[in-house]
Amino acid sequence: MLTEFQADMVVLMLSRAMKCSLDDLRGPDQSQQFTGCRCRASRFLRDCGMSLPAIGIAMNRCHTTILYRLRMAAEYPPVILPADEAELVTAWVTANGGKPLATVEDAA
């Protein structure tokens, strides 16, 4: 599992990868663009081994909202981080006992 600081850094990386601002990703706007970004980010954090409450804290949402977003996430393509950021996140996850994440090369 990621620490709170690491989760915040991953959310920032995800917002840049999806070309939306951090405020939009964590904010109240319910437009489809930002809802899709939140679903994709929630799935990525869950794949990092984070619990629903921890994802909720990182995304400024209730854990039940995260559960709903994870169910919706199948409708959206996964987020692919740039290789250097993916390696950093993988190092954080594996250092905490998690499974390695797919990198850009693995996803291609």
Kinemage of the C-alpha trace (Angstrom):
@kinemage 1
@onewidth
@group {chain A} dominant
@subgroup {mainchain}
@vectorlist {calphas} color= white
{ca met a 1} P 0.000 0.000 0.000
{ca leu a 2} L 1.139 3.512 -0.696
{ca thr a 3} L 1.693 6.108 2.005
{ca glu a 4} L -0.553 9.165 2.006
{ca phe a 5} L 2.232 11.281 0.476
{ca gln a 6} L 2.904 8.685 -2.225
{ca ala a 7} L -0.819 8.451 -3.003
{ca asp a 8} L -0.979 12.233 -3.385
{ca met a 9} L 1.997 12.122 -5.754
{ca val a 10} L 0.386 9.330 -7.792
{ca val a 11} L -2.869 11.305 -8.049
{ca leu a 12} L -0.859 14.284 -9.314
{ca met a 13} L 0.893 12.048 -11.902
{ca leu a 14} L -2.476 10.632 -12.961
{ca ser a 15} L -3.990 14.088 -13.385
{ca arg a 16} L -1.108 15.089 -15.665
{ca ala a 17} L -1.352 11.842 -17.645
{ca met a 18} L -5.089 12.371 -18.182
{ca lys a 19} L -4.654 16.087 -18.920
{ca cys a 20} L -6.933 17.363 -16.194
{ca ser a 21} L -6.034 19.495 -13.222
{ca leu a 22} L -5.649 18.108 -9.738
{ca asp a 23} L -8.530 20.334 -8.611
{ca asp a 24} L -10.742 18.880 -11.351
{ca leu a 25} L -9.800 15.332 -10.370
{ca arg a 26} L -10.604 15.927 -6.704
{ca gly a 27} L -13.293 18.572 -7.178
{ca pro a 28} L -17.102 18.475 -7.249
{ca asp a 29} L -17.641 18.866 -11.023
{ca gln a 30} L -19.844 15.971 -12.232
{ca ser a 31} L -19.188 16.371 -15.963
{ca gln a 32} L -18.513 13.146 -17.844
{ca gln a 33} L -14.910 14.124 -18.606
{ca phe a 34} L -13.953 14.431 -14.947
{ca thr a 35} L -16.079 11.507 -13.831
{ca gly a 36} L -14.203 9.285 -16.284
{ca cys a 37} L -10.867 10.585 -15.031
{ca arg a 38} L -11.893 9.830 -11.452
{ca cys a 39} L -12.924 6.276 -12.398
{ca arg a 40} L -9.615 5.650 -14.135
{ca ala a 41} L -7.599 7.142 -11.268
{ca ser a 42} L -9.536 5.104 -8.685
{ca arg a 43} L -8.847 1.891 -10.611
{ca phe a 44} L -5.138 2.751 -10.861
{ca leu a 45} L -4.906 3.383 -7.108
{ca arg a 46} L -6.774 0.153 -6.385
{ca asp a 47} L -4.314 -1.703 -8.615
{ca cys a 48} L -1.595 -0.190 -6.414
{ca gly a 49} L -3.132 -2.108 -3.516
{ca met a 50} L -4.838 0.794 -1.785
{ca ser a 51} L -7.957 0.228 0.298
{ca leu a 52} L -11.251 1.919 -0.573
{ca pro a 53} L -11.013 4.346 2.397
{ca ala a 54} L -7.417 5.248 1.453
{ca ile a 55} L -8.428 5.901 -2.158
{ca gly a 56} L -11.329 7.976 -0.873
{ca ile a 57} L -8.957 10.153 1.126
{ca ala a 58} L -6.605 10.560 -1.841
{ca met a 59} L -9.490 11.428 -4.190
{ca asn a 60} L -11.494 13.536 -1.704
{ca arg a 61} L -14.438 11.138 -1.856
{ca cys a 62} L -16.299 8.697 0.394
{ca his a 63} L -15.173 5.055 0.127
{ca thr a 64} L -18.628 4.046 -1.150
{ca thr a 65} L -18.251 6.515 -4.021
{ca ile a 66} L -14.908 4.897 -4.822
{ca leu a 67} L -16.583 1.473 -4.867
{ca tyr a 68} L -19.159 2.802 -7.352
{ca arg a 69} L -16.413 4.379 -9.485
{ca leu a 70} L -14.476 1.101 -9.554
{ca arg a 71} L -17.554 -0.655 -10.914
{ca met a 72} L -17.826 2.011 -13.628
{ca ala a 73} L -14.096 1.905 -14.430
{ca ala a 74} L -14.470 -0.986 -16.882
{ca glu a 75} L -16.064 1.471 -19.329
{ca tyr a 76} L -12.850 3.503 -19.549
{ca pro a 77} L -9.358 2.669 -20.823
{ca pro a 78} L -6.658 2.262 -18.173
{ca val a 79} L -4.278 5.103 -17.393
{ca ile a 80} L -0.768 4.619 -18.732
{ca leu a 81} L 1.858 6.727 -16.994
{ca pro a 82} L 5.094 7.802 -18.685
{ca ala a 83} L 7.785 5.147 -18.191
{ca asp a 84} L 9.803 7.063 -15.582
{ca glu a 85} L 6.731 7.770 -13.440
{ca ala a 86} L 5.480 4.190 -13.823
{ca glu a 87} L 8.845 2.910 -12.584
{ca leu a 88} L 8.673 5.203 -9.554
{ca val a 89} L 5.145 4.096 -8.653
{ca thr a 90} L 6.102 0.435 -9.159
{ca ala a 91} L 9.077 0.900 -6.834
{ca trp a 92} L 6.816 2.413 -4.167
{ca val a 93} L 4.240 -0.360 -4.507
{ca thr a 94} L 6.735 -3.230 -4.467
{ca ala a 95} L 8.613 -1.693 -1.523
{ca asn a 96} L 5.374 -1.983 0.433
{ca gly a 97} L 4.790 -5.620 -0.534
{ca gly a 98} L 2.539 -5.071 -3.550
{ca lys a 99} L 2.679 -6.542 -7.051
{ca pro a 100} L 4.537 -4.639 -9.802
{ca leu a 101} L 2.370 -2.472 -12.036
{ca ala a 102} L 2.285 -2.613 -15.828
{ca thr a 103} L 4.630 -0.087 -17.430
{ca val a 104} L 4.250 1.594 -20.811
{ca glu a 105} L 6.294 -1.184 -22.407
{ca asp a 106} L 4.144 -3.892 -20.793
{ca ala a 107} L 0.941 -2.207 -21.946
{ca ala a 108} L 2.049 -1.860 -25.582
